[in-house]
Amino acid sequence: MASLTIRKLDEGVKTYLRLRSAKNHRSVEEEVRVILRELIEGREEPLTPFSAPPAPSAATTPQRIGALPEASVTLIIGGGIAAYKSLDLIRRLKERRIEVRCVLTKAAQQFVTPLAASALSHERVYTDLFDPQSEFDAGHIRLARDCDLIVVAPATADLMAKMANGHADDLASAILLATNRKILLAPAMNPLMWNNAATRRNVAQLQRDGVVLIGPNSGEMAEAGEAGVGRMSEAIEIATAAERLLRPPVPKPLAGTRVLITAGPTHEPIDPVRYIANRSSGKQGFAIAAAAQAAGAEVILVSGPVDLDDPAGVTVKHVESARQMLEQVQAALPADIAIFAAAVADWRVANEGEQKLKKTSAGMPPLQLVENPDILATISKLTDQRPPLVIGFAAETEHLIDNAKSKLARKGCDWIVANDVSPATGVMGGDRNTVHLISRKNGEKDGEIAVDSWPVMTKEQVAIELVAHIVKSVTDKSLEPAS
Ligand SMILES: Cc1cc2nc3c(=O)[nH]c(=O)nc-3n(C[C@H](O)[C@H](O)[C@H](O)COP(=O)(O)O)c2cc1C
C-alpha cells in the first residue's frame, strides 16, 4: 500500500488541509482520511469558506535556491519539571523549519497543558494510546513513523526505564517501541536519580540500542539547595542536536576553493531608455553558484540583469553590460575555477545615444554595432592570472556539438558545457536543460576532444552534476604526483 507524505504536498494544498483540520479539530492526516472517505462515499465537504489559496506559481515565486529541506519531529514530553522548557523547544524547532507534533505523557500534563503545546506547534496534541479518534488506524504507529526524528524532552528516568525494557503501556512508550526513526533523548532528573545504578544501566542499554542522548547538563536543581548532573539541556541545544540529526552536515569538497561564475544576459544600451538583450534567465548560472557554495566553495557570481534572488552565501556583483561584466570578472581574480554561464551579448551599439532617440522624418536612426569583449577568451588566454580550470557555455541553435568543439579550441578554455537553446527546447528561461560536457581527454591541452552527453535534467541537477565533475577533476589533480 502506498503512503502519502503530507509535507511533500503543494503549499496551497497543505494550507487548505491545515485550515480544514484545525476547523474540524482533527490532525492533518485524519483530515485527509476523512476527505478520501467522503469522496468514496460521494459526500465531499464543500471547500468554502476554507478554500485553498492559489498555489504560488513558478512565475510569481522567487527562486529560493539553497532553502532548507523540510523535516518533522514527533516530540514526546515526559513528566518532569523541565517540561516547561519543551514549550520553548517547540518554538526553536519551528524556527528551523521543523514541523513538530507533540505527545504528552499523563505525568507531563501535570506540568504543561496540551493546549499550550498545541498552540505553539499549530497541531493537534496526542495524549492517549486508546484514543478512538486516532486509533481507528493505529495512530501510535503513525506517530512513530510519519516523522523524521523522535525527540523525548524531558526524558524522565521512568520513560528511559520503559524504553530500555521494551514496555509499551502508554502512548509515549508505544511510539518509542514502534518507531524505526532515530531517537534523541534529553534526560532531566535529580542527580541521585541520574546516578542511580538502575538509570546507569538503562542509559547504557539505550546507547547500545542506537539512541542518541543530549545532556543532561550539570547545575542547580529545581529542588532547593540541590545541584549536580541532571538538568535538561537548553531548548536551543536540543534543537541544534535535532537539526544535526535531521540535516547532517554535508561534505564540503570545494572548501578553500574560489569559484568565479557569470550568469544571466547582458543589456547593451541603445540610448538611456532602450537596450539590446537576450532571453537568458540566469537560472543555470545561479544554480551552479548555489551548488558550488553548497560544496564549500567561496563563490563570486557576476550577474547580468535577472529576476532571481541572490543565492545564500554567495557574493553577487550585479552588472548590466558585457564591458561591466568583464570589469567585475577581472576584479574578482584570482580564482581557482571560472565558469562562464552568462549569455553575453556579442555586439553592442557603437553610437549609443546620450539622449533618447526621437522619431524623425529622416526615418530610423542607423544602429552601428561593434563587437563586445570576449570574456571567456580573454580569461582563458591570460598568462599570469588564468584560473586553473576555465569552463565556458555554448548556447547553440544548430550544429551544437561541432560548434561547441570548435569553441573549445578557439577560446582556449578547458571545458565547454554545450546546450541547445532553439526555441522548441524551452531551455532559455525554462527550468530544464539538456547539456553535453565537452573536454579534452585526460585534461591534456591538445588531447582528443571527448563529449559526455547528459540526459534532460532540471537546471539544479545539471548544476550539481557539473560541480561533481569539478570536484572529481580537482581531486584527481591534487592526487597527481608533482613533476
Ligand atoms: C514535582 C515533580 C517533579 C518531577 N520531576 C521529575 C524529573 O525531573 N525527572 C524525572 O525523571 N521524574 C520526575 N518526576 C517523577 C515523574 O513525574 C514520574 O516518574 C512519572 O511517572 C513519569 O512519567 P512519564 O515518564 O510517563 O512522564 C517528578 C515528579 C514530581 C511530582
The ligand as an SDF file (V2000), in Angstrom:
LIG
                    3D

 31 33  0  0  0  0  0  0  0  0999 V2000
    7.0990   17.7280   41.0600 C   0  0  0  0  0  0  0  0  0  0  0  0
    7.6550   16.5390   40.3490 C   0  0  0  0  0  0  0  0  0  0  0  0
    8.7440   16.6800   39.5540 C   0  0  0  0  0  0  0  0  0  0  0  0
    9.3080   15.5890   38.9080 C   0  0  0  0  0  0  0  0  0  0  0  0
   10.4080   15.7590   38.1170 N   0  0  0  0  0  0  0  0  0  0  0  0
   10.9630   14.6910   37.5130 C   0  0  0  0  0  0  0  0  0  0  0  0
   12.1270   14.8510   36.7260 C   0  0  0  0  0  0  0  0  0  0  0  0
   12.6350   15.9680   36.5180 O   0  0  0  0  0  0  0  0  0  0  0  0
   12.6440   13.7640   36.1400 N   0  0  0  0  0  0  0  0  0  0  0  0
   12.1120   12.5290   36.2970 C   0  0  0  0  0  0  0  0  0  0  0  0
   12.6600   11.5630   35.7630 O   0  0  0  0  0  0  0  0  0  0  0  0
   10.9950   12.3600   37.0470 N   0  0  0  0  0  0  0  0  0  0  0  0
   10.4100   13.4010   37.6580 C   0  0  0  0  0  0  0  0  0  0  0  0
    9.2990   13.2250   38.4160 N   0  0  0  0  0  0  0  0  0  0  0  0
    8.6950   11.8870   38.5090 C   0  0  0  0  0  0  0  0  0  0  0  0
    7.8870   11.5660   37.2790 C   0  0  0  0  0  0  0  0  0  0  0  0
    6.8720   12.5230   37.1000 O   0  0  0  0  0  0  0  0  0  0  0  0
    7.3010   10.1680   37.3870 C   0  0  0  0  0  0  0  0  0  0  0  0
    8.3480    9.2200   37.3950 O   0  0  0  0  0  0  0  0  0  0  0  0
    6.3240    9.8660   36.2670 C   0  0  0  0  0  0  0  0  0  0  0  0
    5.8460    8.5530   36.4210 O   0  0  0  0  0  0  0  0  0  0  0  0
    6.9870    9.9920   34.9240 C   0  0  0  0  0  0  0  0  0  0  0  0
    6.0610    9.6470   33.9470 O   0  0  0  0  0  0  0  0  0  0  0  0
    6.4040    9.7260   32.4080 P   0  0  0  0  0  0  0  0  0  0  0  0
    7.7680    9.1740   32.2620 O   0  0  0  0  0  0  0  0  0  0  0  0
    5.3690    8.8730   31.7520 O   0  0  0  0  0  0  0  0  0  0  0  0
    6.2880   11.1220   32.0170 O   0  0  0  0  0  0  0  0  0  0  0  0
    8.7140   14.3040   39.0660 C   0  0  0  0  0  0  0  0  0  0  0  0
    7.5950   14.1810   39.8550 C   0  0  0  0  0  0  0  0  0  0  0  0
    7.0650   15.2670   40.5100 C   0  0  0  0  0  0  0  0  0  0  0  0
    5.8540   15.0920   41.3640 C   0  0  0  0  0  0  0  0  0  0  0  0
  1  2  1  0
  2  3  1  0
  2 30  2  0
  3  4  2  0
  4  5  1  0
  4 28  1  0
  5  6  2  0
  6  7  1  0
  6 13  1  0
  7  8  2  0
  7  9  1  0
  9 10  1  0
 10 11  2  0
 10 12  1  0
 12 13  2  0
 13 14  1  0
 14 15  1  0
 14 28  1  0
 15 16  1  0
 16 17  1  0
 16 18  1  0
 18 19  1  0
 18 20  1  0
 20 21  1  0
 20 22  1  0
 22 23  1  0
 23 24  1  0
 24 25  2  0
 24 26  1  0
 24 27  1  0
 28 29  2  0
 29 30  1  0
 30 31  1  0
M  END
$$$$
